[in-house]
């Protein structure tokens, strides 16, 4: 994947970065990770313990902006179910910082090295993309309409149970 | 024991089939009591339960079982209610609640094709039904008029009168499938109990794309609509009444049924006529549970056939990416299928089948796949949109022949009320497996016509189940080989009738609900010939011939 190219496309879409906000995450990132998520630098991170999570989330989901309230909600839910969540998130960020791991290669690298951090990206992705934290009997839904799998396609589809539109509005070509 | 309840007609089971039989009888002036093991549900709460569920792909999740009336649950793990004796698993799903399993059906309301009821005579397989398609036609019509069925005339099932409404507007994705598969395959609109216009106080579909597990807007006919209609006609529903025994008198007539309330208090209900309508698994379970000195093998079971001939519709499938954007998920879930393989001389060699296209949003499955594959970063969003726009699925719906070894029995395990759990003995024979193999060529042809890439066939020998429980109380003319007669009356007990898809002697290739409802209306018409018809019936000339 041409990450640099995608990153620059994304970077072009964000407003000029406010230097005071940039400092919130800047200390956590190397030039490499900052290049993955230039937009995330522009986001305020209201709590110190959320900064690494915000950075990792931005890297994993590849989005230009993360909703601040949802960030808090997902972090709290994940931290409540994962022992040492904050430390693991920091360790994962450090790993990516130091080894310049492409997000597309990240899971393969962690699995291949039998890293204790291997389950972490999927847990965080599940929270953001599906709105689901935990698994099996402990699975919990913390978002639905605002989960990324709904948000990413919102121009074409409604989340199931929400009306698409008036009768027959689905007959035309999606645009 | 509390004071006894009593009614002219006692119905066990408040699903769509039992409730519509009850409604018809109540309208004739009979006092009708419906006993339902499960609780009442509220649509809005079901919708909320789905939205809050961490298991959006599991349509049973919004319907947790009650402790006193458990039903099978498999996600996040098997609750062990429906025991599996093998050799092939039969993970049936159903809902024990007022309204029954059609709370979360796809509303596919198909008729059989005429030859489905004569496959023994025509093809030398299975059994013939004790009635003809022509005899069923007016009862299908009555059922279609009540349910508000939308359909077209090109599906292979002839009819005397028009559908109550035109087919539901075709989603863009299905239009493209139809256009690109023509003329190799004729893709037609499914026959569905889903409104293409306002009908009987319910609105037209607005494309919520959650027909399963719940239609939020009441555009799709559900069992709860049938229950409410029965109540409006004067029937009384007792929820949370877990019937555990049917009591007979000295001459074999049914005298009463006994139920537990959730606190396990015991109640006895007497009546003149009894209708067992608790689905194709719970009904035979109850007949077997009601064994007595006079009937040591259970009630209605002098043939030994109660619980046997269990059938359903197994499916194999192909998932792939089309070469254009289709965006499944706009409009209702189950719009279109290919019906040309429902009948033919090949049925002497292999099962008939229908080919069914889903219009269920692919976003959830695609997202799960991407997370499983570890696709992160900006590629995640790109891939999600690309796949969700192009992913499509086609499955077969395969006929299963009646086999006495496929059956429901009583497990040695008991539920929380101390009632034996049902146990499934099931296998899928070569007749059905051969059809699955044949249909793979159809899958491949369809994928090619759609410019398909990334073809993913379901694993060889693995079948998904469709929850069309049939056969376990089969109808027939011979009391030695069937449980009920052509009118649903048990051969052994003159005042005990069965209304259920379980009376169907063969499964054919179609979702079984409409046939179950039509047969139940016919049974109700036999118990009490109609004086008036329901409000929605427009074609009611048939009753006179049955009076």
Interface residues (C-beta under 8 A of the other chain):
Chain A: X1 X3 X6 X7 X10 X36 X59 X60 X61 X62 X63 X102 X103 X104 X106 X107 X108 X111 X121 X122 X125 X126 X129 X130 X132 X133 X134 X135 X136 X137 X139 X140 X141 X144 X145 X148 X149 X150 X152 X153 X156 X157 X158 X160 X161 X162 X163 X164 X165 X166 X167 X168 X169 X170 X171 X172 X173 X174
Chain B: X47 X50 X51 X52 X53 X54 X55 X56 X76 X77 X169 X170 X171 X172 X175 X196 X197 X204 X205 X206 X207 X208 X209 X210 X214 X216 X217 X325 X327 X329 X330 X331 X361 X363 X364 X367 X368 X370 X371 X372 X373 X374 X375 X376 X377 X378 X379 X380 X381 X384 X385 X388 X389
